[in-house]
Structures are given as structure tokens and as C-alpha cells.
Amino acid sequence: MHIVLSGYYGFDNVGDEAILFSIVHALRKWQPDVDITVLSNNPVSTAKTYGVNTVNRWKLKEISQVLKQADGLISGGGSLMQDQTGMKSIPYYCGIIRIAKFHKKPVFVYAQGMGPINQKISQLLVKNTFKKVEQITVRDEASKQLLADIGVENSVSIVPDPVMGLDAKAFRSDWLAQQTFDNGYITVSVRDWPSAVQFKRKIADSLDLLARDGKTIVFIPMHGEHDEKSSNALAALMQEKSIVAPGNVSIEEKIHIIGQSDLLIGMRLHSLIFSAIQATPFIALSYDPKIDAFAEIAKQPVIGHVEKDDWDGTQLFERAVDMLANRPALEQALREQVQTLQAEANATAKLALETFSK
């Protein structure tokens, strides 16, 4: 079987690369000889990293040729159908689906997070494209409701994010092995986000309080140099010492570094997911409904929103201290919460393969 994968791949975003890593692993778990072609912004790197075939995601003629020969298209995962960050994303990903349907190939929408879809033209494009696909799976209730609101009448299933299916027990980090943290450490994932609220100042205040309480602070850049820059900027706001881990360590290393920490304070969705799959408690800082949705699924707290001025560094510090004091119980509860989700995440790949076998 030959499957084409379309997503935000090859852009050095750890969250989306982790999704690709997870989908490839899950497909091969159910069908070891499956032939996979990924549409990538960096075909050479993607092919080398994941052992897959690749096509440049911008070369539509080549994409059409490979879809003509394939057994089906997976669209996702990640937040592909959204017009919050620009008007090009939805036309592109819907366009790839339409090329697949032109060649009469089945399409499986894989664990996507939908929206925001603000523009009427975007809503119509998603509605008219999705009514032609064979199977739609989304990663939260809000995404399912959004599709219903814009008029998608297909059956929609809620499944976990693909990364929830990873078994991270064997992951290791050479960088972490070279560090010495006498009393454990707290990991922090931050990103830039336009806001009138000085949310980075609030985070820095809380991290200073935690550092003075004897905690080592380790920033984990999730999106390469972008988050590395944000992490260094926030570290500069702190009065106390902190450490910024290298932005270019592998997905497995970042998962391990977060998993070995005592607590994660995170903005990036996949930092929260990396934390959850290893039963490391987390405190989320929201900038998007997808953060709130996953925190609710994992039953972990959201301390506040980066665009709302109704929280401060002291509240974040106090919640962190409380969670650290109750860490064993929180870890056990999170472990139990995640076990079911891990099995369901891997089952999505089986559902996709079954869709293409019909």
C-alpha cells in the first residue's frame, strides 16, 4: 500500500515533526511494509529523518503524479485548516485534497485541530472540500463542533493527537546526560505571541520565585530558532539563572528532557503532549483554544491566557509549588488518564489503513 501524507512538514516545527514521526511509526506498526510519501518543505531532510519517500510540497505537478499512483491521502495531523495566521493555509491543504479526489483517491483527515476559520470564503472551502472525503477525525470536541457550525455534514470522530501514541520509554538525551541538576528541574516552553499583556514578564516573575525556591529552570525551544529566540528573551527578563536547551536537539531528546523534569510550564501544545505521554504534570499557558482543549483532556491546569490580564507570576508560582508538593499523586493520575489515549491514538492509523483498503 502506498500512502501520501500532507501536513506542515519540513518547517523545523517540533510539534508538527512529532506528529509526522508518530503517524509514520503508527502506520508501520500496523503494516510494516507500507510505502509512505511525505509532502515536505525540506524533502531531503524529511526523507533522511523518517526513512520515507518525499515530494516538494510546492511542486503541484509532482504531487499530482504521486497521488495518481497512490492508494490514498492522509491530510494531517496538526492545525491545518485555520486562517488565523494567514489566508494561504486552507486553500493549500484543501487544494491537495482536491488533487487526490481528482484522481479518485480516498482521503483520510487525520486527527486535525480545526480553526479558527474566521473568513466566510475559508468556511465554504473547507465545507465543500470535506464533504468529498471518506473519513474525518479531529482531536477535540471544539474542532468537531466547528465543522458542524460551518456546515460539514459528514460523520466526524474525535481521536487523540497522534503524538499521544508514542512510547517514549526508550528515548534518551545526550545533552541531558551532560547536565547536573541536584534537585531536579522544571522545563519551560514559550513562544512569541502578539499581546498587549506583558505575559513574558509574568512568566519571568514566577520563574524567579521558583529559582529562589531552589528549582533549576530549563527552557525547551520547540520550534527551532524561533522558540530559541523567545526562550533567550524570557531568560533575559529573569533576575535568576536559567538554562536554554539547544533548539536543534532531536524530537526524542526533547521528549526525554521534558519527561525527566519535575514539572512543565508550557505554551506550545506539543510540549504539553510530550509531558503527558511521560506522566509529567504540566501547567498550561493558553494562546489558542487547542491548549485549553488538551489541558482539559489531560486534566491539567491552565493558569491563564496570554491575552488576558487576570493572572500573575505569583499565582503561577503558587500553583507550581502546590503541584510539585503533590507530584507522585499527580503523576499516577496522569499516567492512568493517558493510557487509554495512547491506545486510541495508535488505532487511528489502523482506521486510515482500513479506509484505503476498501
Salt bridges, closest charged atoms under 4 A:
GLU134 OE2 - LYS101 NZ 2.84
ASP161 OD2 - ARG139 NH1 3.42
ASP161 OD2 - HIS270 NE2 3.15
ASP167 OD1 - LYS169 NZ 3.03
ASP192 OD1 - LYS200 NZ 2.37
ASP205 OD1 - ARG201 NE 3.27
ASP213 OD2 - LYS215 NZ 3.48
ASP227 OD2 - ARG268 NE 2.85
GLU240 OE2 - ARG212 NE 2.91
ASP262 OD1 - ARG327 NH2 3.36
ASP309 OD1 - LYS202 NZ 2.67
GLU331 OE2 - ARG327 NH1 2.97
